[in-house]
Amino acid sequence: MFRRLTNALRRLWLRPAKSSPPDRQSLPGGTEPTAAAPRRSRASVAEEASPPVRTSRPRRPAARIVAHGTAPHTSSRKSRRTSAATATRFYDLHDDFRAPGRWEPGDPLDLEDKEVGDVWMFTAGRPVDPPGPLHIPNELKLTPLDFSLAGAGLTPVVHPRVAAVFARLAPEDVQLIPVDIEGQPEPYFLLVATRLIRCVDEAACLEVHRYGPGDGLPARVGQYRSVRGLRIDPAQVGRARVFRPWGWPVTLVVSEVVKEALEKEGVTGARFTPVTETRH
């Protein structure tokens, strides 16, 4: 498994620039709290001298004046708290290496047993042209998991039950391509995320390195060379439920709605890591 990941990272280094097309940006994403006055105990209040009795007519409470056409001021801190509470949570969906009896599928092949196009074509965050009949060898005759990452391209391969979840919850975000697996009576599917969104929250990530002019890959300058502790800004995602982050498309991101539906189905082989929490 680690050899396969090493090969994937090596290919990611050499990945052509066309695998990272322009991103689709959506909806764009206070004051410091003031210290409260210390509370006085009943004893301290009792020790204070009683105020003189006022005989004059009590003053009316001051009326708050709001200019016509404007709304009363609301706490920006409260609005930020409400926004954070209602923000959609997202997760990195990846292969569960701990799953017992897991198989390791290779890259999808055509009828002539050749790899189809660019190894990254299914994980570039864009739709692909139908490549024709595909298959994945299964020489050890192991039972495929419901969710797997195939070959050096880390292409998601899913059981029909999993494909049905994505087709129902994120029809505009995915492309499902049938693929035959040796020894399996029903076709599985390649899961292609068709959205690439610029949303990496660099300040919240543990570590981020970009390609620079001296790295010898001018077409990739500005993209991510490595990302550790990925965090995204959900305000940039819009209504997408499945996508790949611009500059780091090796990661498949799904919304909490999709995550919970997959967990309800009891999907095997899938593991979720949060990418919207700010603390590590």
NUFI-974161 format. One record per residue (C-alpha): y, x, z; residue in one letter. Coordinates in nm, 3 decimals, always signed. Layout:
N
+---------+---------+---------+------+
:       y :       x :       z : code :
+---------+---------+---------+------+
:       Y :       X :       Z :    A :
...
+---------+---------+---------+------+
% end
This chain:
280
+---------+---------+---------+------+
:       y :       x :       z : code :
+---------+---------+---------+------+
:  +0.000 :  +0.000 :  +0.000 :    M :
:  +0.240 :  +0.280 :  +0.090 :    F :
:  +0.163 :  +0.455 :  -0.238 :    R :
:  +0.261 :  +0.136 :  -0.422 :    R :
:  +0.588 :  +0.114 :  -0.230 :    L :
:  +0.662 :  +0.480 :  -0.303 :    T :
:  +0.609 :  +0.416 :  -0.673 :    N :
:  +0.834 :  +0.112 :  -0.654 :    A :
:  +1.116 :  +0.308 :  -0.491 :    L :
:  +1.076 :  +0.588 :  -0.745 :    R :
:  +1.108 :  +0.335 :  -1.028 :    R :
:  +1.404 :  +0.174 :  -0.856 :    L :
:  +1.583 :  +0.513 :  -0.872 :    W :
:  +1.529 :  +0.518 :  -1.249 :    L :
:  +1.585 :  +0.148 :  -1.300 :    R :
:  +1.800 :  +0.083 :  -1.608 :    P :
:  +2.149 :  -0.056 :  -1.554 :    A :
:  +2.076 :  -0.365 :  -1.762 :    K :
:  +1.848 :  -0.486 :  -1.482 :    S :
:  +2.162 :  -0.556 :  -1.276 :    S :
:  +2.379 :  -0.794 :  -1.479 :    P :
:  +2.714 :  -0.929 :  -1.356 :    P :
:  +2.675 :  -1.134 :  -1.044 :    D :
:  +2.737 :  -1.503 :  -0.995 :    R :
:  +2.992 :  -1.547 :  -0.725 :    Q :
:  +3.028 :  -1.877 :  -0.543 :    S :
:  +3.241 :  -2.026 :  -0.270 :    L :
:  +3.441 :  -1.750 :  -0.090 :    P :
:  +3.357 :  -1.721 :  +0.271 :    G :
:  +4.188 :  -1.578 :  +1.492 :    G :
:  +4.336 :  -1.526 :  +1.737 :    T :
:  +4.219 :  -1.324 :  +2.033 :    E :
:  +4.113 :  -1.544 :  +2.325 :    P :
:  +4.363 :  -1.548 :  +2.611 :    T :
:  +4.249 :  -1.485 :  +2.966 :    A :
:  +4.231 :  -1.800 :  +3.176 :    A :
:  +4.432 :  -1.819 :  +3.498 :    A :
:  +4.214 :  -1.753 :  +3.809 :    P :
:  +4.098 :  -2.068 :  +3.986 :    R :
:  +4.236 :  -2.125 :  +4.335 :    R :
:  +4.007 :  -2.227 :  +4.620 :    S :
:  +4.069 :  -2.537 :  +4.823 :    R :
:  +4.156 :  -2.322 :  +5.120 :    A :
:  +4.426 :  -2.132 :  +4.933 :    S :
:  +4.574 :  -2.457 :  +4.809 :    V :
:  +4.579 :  -2.601 :  +5.159 :    A :
:  +4.763 :  -2.296 :  +5.293 :    E :
:  +5.048 :  -2.341 :  +5.050 :    E :
:  +5.355 :  -2.530 :  +5.164 :    A :
:  +5.365 :  -2.890 :  +5.045 :    S :
:  +5.626 :  -2.942 :  +4.776 :    P :
:  +5.927 :  -3.156 :  +4.864 :    P :
:  +5.901 :  -3.523 :  +4.780 :    V :
:  +6.095 :  -3.607 :  +4.465 :    R :
:  +6.305 :  -3.924 :  +4.481 :    T :
:  +6.432 :  -3.910 :  +4.127 :    S :
:  +6.268 :  -4.107 :  +3.846 :    R :
:  +5.964 :  -3.919 :  +3.709 :    P :
:  +6.023 :  -3.745 :  +3.379 :    R :
:  +5.845 :  -3.873 :  +3.073 :    R :
:  +5.581 :  -3.642 :  +2.934 :    P :
:  +5.713 :  -3.440 :  +2.644 :    A :
:  +5.617 :  -3.574 :  +2.305 :    A :
:  +5.461 :  -3.332 :  +2.056 :    R :
:  +5.651 :  -3.330 :  +1.728 :    I :
:  +5.459 :  -3.264 :  +1.410 :    V :
:  +5.641 :  -3.226 :  +1.081 :    A :
:  +5.570 :  -3.497 :  +0.826 :    H :
:  +5.278 :  -3.410 :  +0.603 :    G :
:  +5.136 :  -3.141 :  +0.830 :    T :
:  +4.839 :  -3.149 :  +1.064 :    A :
:  +4.845 :  -3.049 :  +1.430 :    P :
:  +4.751 :  -2.689 :  +1.499 :    H :
:  +4.385 :  -2.631 :  +1.577 :    T :
:  +4.233 :  -2.323 :  +1.729 :    S :
:  +4.119 :  -2.077 :  +1.465 :    S :
:  +3.864 :  -1.953 :  +1.716 :    R :
:  +3.713 :  -2.302 :  +1.738 :    K :
:  +3.703 :  -2.341 :  +1.360 :    S :
:  +3.535 :  -2.002 :  +1.323 :    R :
:  +3.279 :  -2.098 :  +1.585 :    R :
:  +3.208 :  -2.427 :  +1.409 :    T :
:  +3.178 :  -2.251 :  +1.073 :    S :
:  +2.936 :  -1.995 :  +1.214 :    A :
:  +2.724 :  -2.266 :  +1.375 :    A :
:  +2.687 :  -2.458 :  +1.050 :    T :
:  +2.638 :  -2.156 :  +0.819 :    A :
:  +2.309 :  -2.147 :  +0.632 :    T :
:  +2.066 :  -1.880 :  +0.746 :    R :
:  +1.889 :  -1.663 :  +0.488 :    F :
:  +1.579 :  -1.445 :  +0.499 :    Y :
:  +1.425 :  -1.156 :  +0.311 :    D :
:  +1.091 :  -1.288 :  +0.182 :    L :
:  +0.847 :  -1.002 :  +0.142 :    H :
:  +0.480 :  -0.912 :  +0.152 :    D :
:  +0.303 :  -0.922 :  +0.488 :    D :
:  +0.124 :  -0.588 :  +0.494 :    F :
:  -0.057 :  -0.691 :  +0.813 :    R :
:  -0.244 :  -0.982 :  +0.651 :    A :
:  -0.620 :  -0.923 :  +0.689 :    P :
:  -0.822 :  -0.884 :  +0.370 :    G :
:  -0.510 :  -0.861 :  +0.160 :    R :
:  -0.542 :  -0.771 :  -0.205 :    W :
:  -0.305 :  -0.546 :  -0.398 :    E :
:  -0.237 :  -0.692 :  -0.743 :    P :
:  -0.109 :  -0.470 :  -1.020 :    G :
:  +0.168 :  -0.545 :  -1.269 :    D :
:  +0.108 :  -0.845 :  -1.497 :    P :
:  -0.058 :  -0.760 :  -1.830 :    L :
:  -0.060 :  -0.929 :  -2.170 :    D :
:  -0.367 :  -1.015 :  -2.376 :    L :
:  -0.392 :  -0.652 :  -2.487 :    E :
:  -0.391 :  -0.529 :  -2.126 :    D :
:  -0.044 :  -0.380 :  -2.163 :    K :
:  +0.247 :  -0.412 :  -1.921 :    E :
:  +0.503 :  -0.665 :  -2.039 :    V :
:  +0.847 :  -0.523 :  -2.119 :    G :
:  +1.042 :  -0.353 :  -1.842 :    D :
:  +0.852 :  -0.332 :  -1.514 :    V :
:  +1.160 :  -0.481 :  -1.344 :    W :
:  +1.207 :  -0.771 :  -1.585 :    M :
:  +1.072 :  -1.025 :  -1.334 :    F :
:  +1.284 :  -0.901 :  -1.042 :    T :
:  +1.623 :  -0.839 :  -1.206 :    A :
:  +1.776 :  -1.166 :  -1.086 :    G :
:  +1.797 :  -1.333 :  -1.427 :    R :
:  +1.583 :  -1.569 :  -1.640 :    P :
:  +1.326 :  -1.412 :  -1.871 :    V :
:  +1.202 :  -1.520 :  -2.213 :    D :
:  +0.848 :  -1.662 :  -2.196 :    P :
:  +0.631 :  -1.351 :  -2.244 :    P :
:  +0.316 :  -1.533 :  -2.355 :    G :
:  -0.021 :  -1.545 :  -2.173 :    P :
:  -0.039 :  -1.308 :  -1.876 :    L :
:  -0.315 :  -1.200 :  -1.641 :    H :
:  -0.368 :  -0.979 :  -1.337 :    I :
:  -0.697 :  -0.793 :  -1.293 :    P :
:  -0.890 :  -0.842 :  -0.969 :    N :
:  -1.162 :  -0.580 :  -0.985 :    E :
:  -1.257 :  -0.606 :  -0.617 :    L :
:  -1.289 :  -0.985 :  -0.648 :    K :
:  -1.075 :  -1.039 :  -0.336 :    L :
:  -0.925 :  -1.378 :  -0.265 :    T :
:  -0.553 :  -1.369 :  -0.355 :    P :
:  -0.304 :  -1.456 :  -0.083 :    L :
:  -0.061 :  -1.743 :  -0.131 :    D :
:  +0.224 :  -1.492 :  -0.166 :    F :
:  +0.194 :  -1.135 :  -0.290 :    S :
:  +0.409 :  -0.866 :  -0.450 :    L :
:  +0.243 :  -0.730 :  -0.763 :    A :
:  +0.256 :  -0.376 :  -0.897 :    G :
:  +0.535 :  -0.119 :  -0.895 :    A :
:  +0.782 :  -0.391 :  -0.997 :    G :
:  +0.708 :  -0.587 :  -0.676 :    L :
:  +0.686 :  -0.909 :  -0.877 :    T :
:  +0.617 :  -1.215 :  -0.654 :    P :
:  +0.285 :  -1.384 :  -0.738 :    V :
:  +0.237 :  -1.724 :  -0.574 :    V :
:  -0.031 :  -1.991 :  -0.533 :    H :
:  +0.037 :  -2.329 :  -0.699 :    P :
:  +0.117 :  -2.480 :  -0.355 :    R :
:  +0.391 :  -2.221 :  -0.308 :    V :
:  +0.519 :  -2.273 :  -0.661 :    A :
:  +0.547 :  -2.647 :  -0.588 :    A :
:  +0.770 :  -2.576 :  -0.285 :    V :
:  +1.010 :  -2.365 :  -0.491 :    F :
:  +1.011 :  -2.614 :  -0.779 :    A :
:  +1.101 :  -2.893 :  -0.536 :    R :
:  +1.363 :  -2.717 :  -0.321 :    L :
:  +1.521 :  -2.466 :  -0.562 :    A :
:  +1.462 :  -2.582 :  -0.922 :    P :
:  +1.789 :  -2.428 :  -1.044 :    E :
:  +1.725 :  -2.093 :  -0.876 :    D :
:  +1.376 :  -2.001 :  -0.996 :    V :
:  +1.157 :  -1.968 :  -1.303 :    Q :
:  +0.780 :  -2.013 :  -1.264 :    L :
:  +0.562 :  -1.833 :  -1.519 :    I :
:  +0.185 :  -1.903 :  -1.523 :    P :
:  -0.044 :  -1.602 :  -1.478 :    V :
:  -0.424 :  -1.593 :  -1.468 :    D :
:  -0.592 :  -1.396 :  -1.190 :    I :
:  -0.937 :  -1.267 :  -1.257 :    E :
:  -1.198 :  -1.479 :  -1.078 :    G :
:  -0.962 :  -1.766 :  -0.992 :    Q :
:  -1.019 :  -2.109 :  -1.148 :    P :
:  -0.655 :  -2.218 :  -1.134 :    E :
:  -0.348 :  -2.036 :  -1.265 :    P :
:  -0.110 :  -1.871 :  -1.023 :    Y :
:  +0.261 :  -1.819 :  -1.099 :    F :
:  +0.509 :  -1.536 :  -1.121 :    L :
:  +0.814 :  -1.633 :  -0.917 :    L :
:  +1.135 :  -1.523 :  -1.090 :    V :
:  +1.463 :  -1.558 :  -0.900 :    A :
:  +1.723 :  -1.631 :  -1.168 :    T :
:  +2.037 :  -1.573 :  -0.960 :    R :
:  +2.198 :  -1.237 :  -0.880 :    L :
:  +2.476 :  -1.274 :  -0.625 :    I :
:  +2.724 :  -1.018 :  -0.490 :    R :
:  +2.688 :  -1.088 :  -0.120 :    C :
:  +2.583 :  -0.772 :  +0.069 :    V :
:  +2.785 :  -0.747 :  +0.391 :    D :
:  +2.815 :  -0.369 :  +0.408 :    E :
:  +2.993 :  -0.367 :  +0.744 :    A :
:  +2.707 :  -0.562 :  +0.906 :    A :
:  +2.424 :  -0.353 :  +0.754 :    C :
:  +2.278 :  -0.066 :  +0.953 :    L :
:  +2.324 :  +0.180 :  +0.670 :    E :
:  +2.439 :  +0.159 :  +0.307 :    V :
:  +2.455 :  +0.431 :  +0.042 :    H :
:  +2.598 :  +0.380 :  -0.307 :    R :
:  +2.540 :  +0.572 :  -0.625 :    Y :
:  +2.825 :  +0.815 :  -0.691 :    G :
:  +2.948 :  +1.008 :  -0.996 :    P :
:  +2.741 :  +1.310 :  -0.893 :    G :
:  +2.406 :  +1.129 :  -0.888 :    D :
:  +2.352 :  +1.163 :  -1.262 :    G :
:  +2.331 :  +0.788 :  -1.326 :    L :
:  +2.679 :  +0.688 :  -1.444 :    P :
:  +2.570 :  +0.334 :  -1.534 :    A :
:  +2.472 :  +0.273 :  -1.170 :    R :
:  +2.781 :  +0.411 :  -0.998 :    V :
:  +2.888 :  +0.163 :  -0.731 :    G :
:  +2.546 :  +0.002 :  -0.694 :    Q :
:  +2.330 :  +0.059 :  -0.388 :    Y :
:  +2.113 :  +0.364 :  -0.367 :    R :
:  +1.967 :  +0.253 :  -0.034 :    S :
:  +2.025 :  -0.026 :  +0.215 :    V :
:  +1.888 :  -0.028 :  +0.569 :    R :
:  +1.912 :  -0.335 :  +0.790 :    G :
:  +2.030 :  -0.562 :  +0.509 :    L :
:  +2.283 :  -0.829 :  +0.598 :    R :
:  +2.451 :  -1.069 :  +0.356 :    I :
:  +2.762 :  -1.284 :  +0.373 :    D :
:  +2.641 :  -1.646 :  +0.338 :    P :
:  +2.993 :  -1.756 :  +0.242 :    A :
:  +2.941 :  -1.584 :  -0.094 :    Q :
:  +2.612 :  -1.756 :  -0.171 :    V :
:  +2.730 :  -2.109 :  -0.245 :    G :
:  +2.447 :  -2.359 :  -0.294 :    R :
:  +2.179 :  -2.111 :  -0.401 :    A :
:  +1.857 :  -2.124 :  -0.201 :    R :
:  +1.675 :  -1.839 :  -0.377 :    V :
:  +1.840 :  -1.529 :  -0.520 :    F :
:  +1.855 :  -1.150 :  -0.532 :    R :
:  +2.152 :  -0.952 :  -0.395 :    P :
:  +2.364 :  -0.775 :  -0.656 :    W :
:  +2.318 :  -0.400 :  -0.638 :    G :
:  +1.995 :  -0.433 :  -0.435 :    W :
:  +1.771 :  -0.675 :  -0.632 :    P :
:  +1.452 :  -0.530 :  -0.482 :    V :
:  +1.505 :  -0.792 :  -0.209 :    T :
:  +1.414 :  -1.159 :  -0.260 :    L :
:  +1.631 :  -1.382 :  -0.040 :    V :
:  +1.549 :  -1.744 :  +0.050 :    V :
:  +1.733 :  -2.001 :  +0.260 :    S :
:  +1.609 :  -2.137 :  +0.591 :    E :
:  +1.512 :  -2.464 :  +0.422 :    V :
:  +1.272 :  -2.280 :  +0.192 :    V :
:  +1.141 :  -2.065 :  +0.478 :    K :
:  +1.059 :  -2.366 :  +0.694 :    E :
:  +0.889 :  -2.547 :  +0.405 :    A :
:  +0.668 :  -2.246 :  +0.334 :    L :
:  +0.578 :  -2.212 :  +0.701 :    E :
:  +0.492 :  -2.581 :  +0.714 :    K :
:  +0.254 :  -2.527 :  +0.422 :    E :
:  +0.083 :  -2.247 :  +0.616 :    G :
:  +0.146 :  -1.996 :  +0.337 :    V :
:  -0.049 :  -1.671 :  +0.370 :    T :
:  +0.087 :  -1.327 :  +0.285 :    G :
:  +0.455 :  -1.410 :  +0.341 :    A :
:  +0.681 :  -1.249 :  +0.599 :    R :
:  +1.044 :  -1.334 :  +0.672 :    F :
:  +1.320 :  -1.105 :  +0.799 :    T :
:  +1.664 :  -1.254 :  +0.880 :    P :
:  +1.954 :  -1.118 :  +0.675 :    V :
:  +2.240 :  -1.331 :  +0.810 :    T :
:  +2.246 :  -1.237 :  +1.179 :    E :
:  +2.512 :  -0.983 :  +1.271 :    T :
:  +2.320 :  -0.808 :  +1.548 :    R :
:  +2.033 :  -0.566 :  +1.491 :    H :
+---------+---------+---------+------+
% end
